[in-house]
Amino acid sequence: MELLFARNELNEKPKKVQLDKIKEELQKEGEKIFYFDRDNSHKDMMALVDALEDEGLNVYFREVKYGLADEEYMYEVHAL
């Protein structure tokens, strides 16, 4: 599964990441908060949550709005 990290600037393209890389980071650190771009589908984000929960992690997922427009949000995934 390929996901997009949240962009740092509005006009730049989001960076791609594979599910395996996310799992590797969590094995190293044990706990981490990831921010994902709004261009990811909600279905893919739920698949990520399910995959991390299958690994025995507790996962908290939410949409974070950073502006008033409908397209000004990102996804936050906190895995412990």
N, C-alpha and C positions, 0 to 999 in steps of 0.2 A: 504494500500500500504506500502510495506517495502522497504526502501532505505539503502544505505551504506554510512556512513560518510567517508571522506578522511582519509587515514591512516597517522600516524605520522612517521612511519618507513617503508621502502620498504618491509621488510620481515615480518611485522605483518599483521594480518587479520583486515579488516575494521569492524567497529562497526555498528550494525544494528539499525535502528530507524524507528518508525512508523510515518505515516503522521500526526496522531493526536498529537503526541509529538511535532512535528514541529509547528503545529498550536498553541498549548499551549504556547510555548516559544515566539511566535510572539505576542500573546495576552498580555503576561506579559511585554515584552520589547518594542513592537510596531515596531521596526526596527532591522533587524539582517542580517548578512552575513553568509551563510552556505557554506561549502565546501564538495562536495560529491566525492566518489571514481569513478575511471574510469570503474569499473566493473558494474556500473549501466547502464542500456540501455538508449539510447537517448530517446526512446519512454517513458520510466518511468520518465525521467527528464522533458519531455514536459507535461506529465500528472501532475506532481508536480506543474509546472508553472501554468497550467490551474486551478488546484484546489485552489491555493493561489489567483489567480486573481478572481476566483468565490467568494472568501471571501472578495473581495473589496480591495485587496492589489495591489500595483504596484510592479512588479517583473522584475528584470533584470537578465538575464541568459547568461553565456558565458563559453567557455572552456578555462582553464588556462594551458598553457604549461610551465613546469618547467625544461625541458631538451630538448635535440636534438632528442632523439628517439621518434618514433611514439606513443609508449605506455606511455610516460611521460607527462601525463596531468591529470587534475581533472576538475570537474564542479564547478562553482561558481554561487550561487543563492543569490541575494541581494533583500530582501523583505522589502518594506516600507508600 
